[in-house]
Amino acid sequence: MAPDPAAGDALFRHILFPTDGSELSANAARYAVALAHSLGARLTALHVTAPYMPPFPDLTGGYASVASDDAYQHSTQRHADRILGAVGEAARAVNVEFEPVHTVSRTPWDAIVRTARERGCDAIVMASHGRKGVSALVLGSETVKVLTHCSIPVLVTR
């Protein structure tokens, strides 16, 4: 049974906002924060990073990359903290309950769907890069994959 806003039921109580830190995501953050504020909902922001890939040996016997697993983890955590911190500041500025989440996954869409399910979110607000034509077919779209595999409402911004 769907919530009845006329009866005082909140339409959404917990919104997930996945962000990659791009300008499009920053614009979508404003929608997510405003929606959470207007509904009195909680906001969870999610940043997904790719797992560490060990360096491959190059043809000279050395390695193509000198970054260690620890250095990679430290760098991605700092990047996630910066991105999620900006969303948290915006949420706290309007008294929206906020939780930052950083996770590692090869498939961001799956991490988004899984996080929404595990944290009990009842809506997702996310940006779409709006790729068209061949690039959309070749690159795919995390947003389309979330829409395809998710059972809760997804608000897509551009």
Secondary structure as UniProt FT lines:
FT   HELIX           5..7
FT   STRAND          14..18
FT   HELIX           23..39
FT   STRAND          42..49
FT   TURN            59..60
FT   HELIX           69..93
FT   TURN            94..95
FT   STRAND          98..104
FT   HELIX           108..118
FT   TURN            119..120
FT   STRAND          123..127
FT   HELIX           133..139
FT   HELIX           142..149
FT   STRAND          154..157
//
